[in-house]
């Protein structure tokens, strides 16, 4: 599966990048990137100095710090964000001391405020999405909520299908739920208590149900507006969500077809 999915992704990206290199106007982001192209300027590249070396060392130390924190101390988003904020602050101070790029303290503050402004829309979208989850009663599997009732009802619909179609129904169910709950562990806690007994009743192997969860949880992350990682990356790349959808829907459709094929094969061979 990894070879097939990775190979398909590489082939599509190579084909698309080659088209854009030969004809830049074919890029989905060509129009939205116009103002950034107009602002772009090519300046003289300075020599690699001691200040640049210090910043690279700080980057390597921060990566090691993050790895240690995650493994040894259980650091998560808040702690990791603080670590990278510390890196940005330290890099800014080094740049000021060594006068890298001719920046002063005011330039550093403006750069930080510009970056925060670019990420603000993504934060608002994620916040609204989280609010929808809260309005549905939250995403805890052990509490009464409208979301849990919807999950139960949707899972029951798959039991009405033939065995092979039930496996596909599980994949579709997990893919749809992933648009609301992008956390893999959270989605597993909510859905697998329903999917596991449903697979026993419908004749779908439990391992196939797990496979449907893995594929459903993974692929639609690249279009989920509730994903902080996706929205943050789009904001950092200055790419609108609608532009991203215009680019990604075709490769995503191809990946979902491959996922459906793998789930069908898994069911036919009694994957366990």
Secondary structure by P-SEA (a helix, b strand, c coil): caaaaaaaaaaaaaaaaaaaaaccccccccccaaaaaaaccccccccccaaaaaaaaaaaaaaaaaaaaaacccccaaaaaaaaaaaaaaaaaaaaaaccccccaaaaaaaaaaaaaaaaaaaaaaaaaaaaaaaacccccccccaaaaaaaaaaaaaaaccaaaaaaaaaaaaaaaaaccccaaaaaaccaaaaaaaaaaacccaaaaaaaaaaaaccccccccccaaaaaaaaaacccaaaaaaccaaaaaaaaaaaaaaaaaaaaaccc
